[in-house]
């Protein structure tokens, strides 16, 4: 804390801007981590319960009602709607073979759900990749600024260099502290997203088979 306080007191506009940028990246990453963790865990639970409830329903209407009640993130229900809802006649959606129409509708619904679940991953990856370099830039700039101040004061000694340089090095540690949680969260969420994608693709495939059977 003393190092950060000392760095902030001695820093110029550039140094303070770097510190504020790291703070903003950290706050944004942690907010996203808590939000995405909640969303993905809920989506995984809903996928397990929703798919089972769908297949155990006595008919399509009951299956849709069960999905609507269990699909809190809205990523399963659009697949069922895409499989069993026919587009309006006279539109381009009705052109082509039934198999192609069905595949396109299911693909669009699947991609929309995955985009929703995957939102924020780019930000976490960007924070994890850039925060260490932002912190390093803050350190380099802080050391440069400190050495200029020492040179202007004259009498360069190890005691006069150690304090300002040590305070500037705090920025490198801050950059790593911002990046590490973002990278870990990105990897964990990537695993959860893969599990969600596998479940959704399997459900879409089964829906396609049923819809084609009924159409035939």
N, C-alpha and C positions, 0 to 999 in steps of 0.2 A: 504493500500500500504506500509506504514512504517513497519507493522508487517511482511509482506512477504519479504520486503527488509532486515529487521533485521534477519529474520530466515535464508535467503539465505546467508547472510554474516557470520553468526555464525555456519551454518550447516556444517557437515562433508560430506563425499562422499555419505553415505547412505541417509542422509536427502535430499541432492540435487537430488539424483537419484529418490527418491519418488516424489519430486516436479516436476521433468521433466516427470515422468510417468503420474502424474495427468494432466499435461499440454497436453501431447500427447493424453490422453484419452478424454480430453475436446475438443481439436481441431478435433479429429476423429469423436466424437459424433456430433458436430455441423455441420461438413461437410456432414455427413450422414443424419442428420435431414433435412437440406435444400435440398439435392439431392432427398431423398425419398419422402419428401413432394411434390416436383415438379413432380416426376414420378407418384405417386399414384393419385394425383389430375388430372393429364393428363389422366391416365388410366381410372379413373372413368368417366370423360367426354367422352372419346372415346368409352367406353362401351355403354353409353346411346345413343350416336349418331350412332355408328357403327351397333349395333343390330337393331335399327329402320331402318336404311338405307338398311340393308341386307334384312329384311322382306318386305320392300316396293319396292324392285327391281323387274323388270319384269321377269328376268330369272337368272340362276345360274352365268353365266359369268358376267352379270352386277352386281350381288350381290358381287361377289369376287372383282371386280374392286372397288366398293364402300368401301368394307372393307379395301382393300389395301391402299386406300387414307386416311381413317380415323383412322386406327389402328396404331398409332405412336409407341406404345410399343410392338407391335407384339405379343399380347396375344389372339386376337380374330381370326385373319386369320388362324392360324394353326388348330383351331377347324373345320373351314369350309373345309380346305384341308383334314383333317383326315376323315371327313364325306363323302366327295364326290370323293376322289382320291382312286382308287383301287391299291393295291400293285402288284408288278410284279409277273407274274405266275412262279411257280416252286420254290418259297421261303417258308420258314416256316410261313411267315405272312399270307399265304393263307390257312393254315391248320385250321381246326375247322369250326364251324358253322359261318355263316355270322354275326349273332348277336354278337358272341363272338369276332370276328375280329374287328368289328366296335366299340364295347365297349372298347377294348384294345387300339385302335388308339386314340379314343377320350380321354380316361383316360390319356394316355401318353402326349397328347397335353395339356390337362388341367393342369397336374402336372408341366409340363415345364413352362407354363405361371405363375402359382402360385409361383414356385421357383424364377422366375425373379422378380416378384412383392414383394416377401417376403425377398429378399436378404438384409442383413444388420440388420435384426431384432435380430439375435443372438448377434451381437456386441452391440447393444443398451441395450439389456437385461443384458449382461455381465458387461457393464460399470455401469449400474444402480445398479447392485448387489454388485460389488466389489469396486467401487470408495470410498464409505464411510469407508470401512475397510482399504483401502490404505491410506486415509487421517488420520485415527485413528492411524495406524502404524507410520506414519510420526510424529504425535503428541507425541506418546509414546517415539519414538526414540529421538525426539528433546528435550523432557523434561529430558530424561536420559542423553543426551549429555550436556545439560545446567547444570544439577545438578553436573555432574562430573567436569565441569569447575569451578563452584562455590566452590565445595569442595576443589579443588586444590588451589584456591585463598584464602581459609580460611574466617572466619568471616561470617557465614551464617546468613543472615537477610531477612526479608520479602521483603524489597526493592530490594535486589539482586536476589531474586527468582521470583518476580512478572514479571519483564521484559522478561527474557528468556522463562518462562513458557507461558506467554501470547502470545509471538511470535510463540511458538510451537503449541498452540491451533489453530492458523490460519490454519494449515494443515487440521484439522477436518472440519472447515468451507469450505475449498477448496474442500475437498472430497464430501461434501454434494452439493456444487455448481455444481460439475461435474455430480453427480448422478441424481439430481432432473430433469433437462431437459431431460436426457436420458430416465428416467422412464415415464415421461409424454408423450414424443414423441412415445415411444414404445406402450403405451396404445392407443393413438390416431391412430397411424398407424395400430395397430391391428384391430381397428374398421373399418378403410377404407379397409383393406385387406379382412375382412369378407364380406363387401359389394361387393367387386370385385369378391370374390369367389362365392357368391350367384348368381351374374349375369352370370358368366361364366358357372357355373353348370346348370343353367336354359337354357342357350343358347345351351350347349352341349346336354342336354336332348331333346330339340326340334329338333336339327339337327339329332340326332339318330332316332327319330320317322320318320322324312322325308326320311332319307336314307333307312331305313328298308321298308318303304312304296314303295319307288321306286324300291328297290331290289325285292320285292315281286310281 
